[in-house]
């Protein structure tokens, strides 16, 4: 196997999500952004394939070719080990904006600081302060 990466399918907001994640994560970089052209007029300008690297994790994205009822679910989330409380608090503040909080930032016993957030695109993130 050469690689295995998460692949997120958005409902027309993939490019917006890439921009948002680039602003949210200090070391994020968009590696690929390929859009549909005029040859596919109903999808023109939407993302046919994209990729972003956040820290050392490659995440692939696209816009769905057909409208779908399915959305992202908390049953799959990105788990981030934060080195400092300040880093954790920054991600918490940014990711919860226009999103939802599943578990607010707190001491839950299994972790001295933990939070579970759904961002504005429906993608969920678990933040944990390293011991």
C-alpha positions in Angstrom: 0.0 0.0 0.0 1.4 3.4 -1.0 -0.9 5.5 1.2 -4.2 5.8 3.0 -5.9 9.1 3.6 -9.3 10.5 4.6 -11.4 11.7 1.7 -14.1 14.3 2.5 -17.0 14.9 0.1 -18.6 18.3 0.4 -21.9 19.6 -1.0 -20.4 22.4 -3.1 -18.3 23.9 -0.3 -14.9 22.1 -0.7 -13.0 25.1 -1.8 -14.4 27.2 1.0 -13.5 24.4 3.5 -9.9 24.3 2.2 -9.6 28.1 2.8 -11.1 27.8 6.2 -8.7 25.0 7.3 -5.8 26.9 5.9 -6.8 29.9 8.1 -7.5 27.6 11.1 -4.4 25.5 11.2 -1.1 27.3 11.3 0.7 24.7 9.3 -2.0 23.8 6.7 -1.2 24.0 3.0 -3.4 23.3 0.0 -1.5 20.9 -2.2 -4.1 20.4 -5.0 -7.1 22.3 -6.2 -8.6 21.1 -9.5 -12.0 22.4 -10.5 -14.6 21.4 -13.1 -14.5 23.5 -16.2 -17.1 24.7 -18.7 -17.2 21.2 -20.2 -19.3 20.3 -17.1 -21.5 23.4 -16.9 -23.7 22.1 -13.9 -20.5 21.7 -11.8 -18.3 24.4 -13.3 -16.2 26.0 -10.6 -16.7 23.2 -8.1 -13.9 21.0 -6.8 -13.3 17.8 -8.8 -10.3 17.0 -6.5 -8.3 18.8 -3.9 -5.8 18.0 -1.2 -4.6 19.8 2.0 -1.9 18.9 4.4 -2.5 19.7 8.0 0.6 19.1 10.1 1.6 15.7 8.7 -1.9 14.5 7.6 -2.9 14.6 4.0 -6.7 15.1 3.6 -8.3 14.8 0.1 -11.6 16.6 -0.7 -14.1 17.0 -3.5 -17.5 18.4 -4.2 -20.2 15.8 -4.8 -21.3 15.5 -8.4 -24.9 14.9 -7.3 -26.8 16.3 -4.4 -26.7 13.9 -1.5 -28.7 13.5 1.7 -25.7 12.2 3.6 -23.5 14.6 5.5 -20.6 14.2 7.9 -21.2 12.4 11.1 -19.5 12.4 14.6 -18.9 8.7 14.1 -15.7 9.8 12.2 -13.7 12.6 13.5 -10.1 14.0 13.4 -8.3 13.6 16.8 -5.8 16.3 17.4 -3.2 16.0 20.2 -2.4 19.6 21.2 1.0 20.4 22.8 -0.2 23.4 24.8 -3.4 24.6 26.3 -3.1 27.8 24.2 -2.9 25.8 21.0 -5.9 23.8 22.1 -7.9 26.9 23.0 -7.1 28.5 19.7 -8.3 25.5 17.7 -11.4 25.2 19.9 -12.3 28.9 19.4 -11.8 28.7 15.6 -13.5 25.4 14.9 -16.6 26.1 17.0 -17.4 29.3 15.1 -20.7 28.7 13.2 -20.4 25.0 14.2 -21.6 23.0 17.2 -20.0 21.8 20.5 -20.5 18.1 21.3 -18.3 18.2 24.4 -17.1 21.6 25.6 -13.5 22.2 26.6 -13.1 20.6 30.1 -11.4 18.0 32.3 -13.3 14.7 31.7 -11.1 12.4 33.8 -9.7 10.5 30.8 -8.0 13.7 29.7 -7.1 16.8 31.7 -8.4 18.9 28.8 -10.6 17.6 26.0 -13.2 19.0 23.5 -15.3 17.6 20.7 -16.5 20.1 18.1 -18.3 20.0 14.8 -17.1 22.8 12.4 -19.3 24.8 10.1 -19.0 22.2 7.4 -20.1 19.3 9.6 -16.7 17.8 10.1 -15.9 16.8 13.7 -12.7 17.4 15.6 -11.6 16.0 18.9 -9.0 18.1 20.7 -6.9 16.6 23.4 -4.2 18.2 25.5 -1.1 15.9 25.5 -0.1 14.6 28.9 
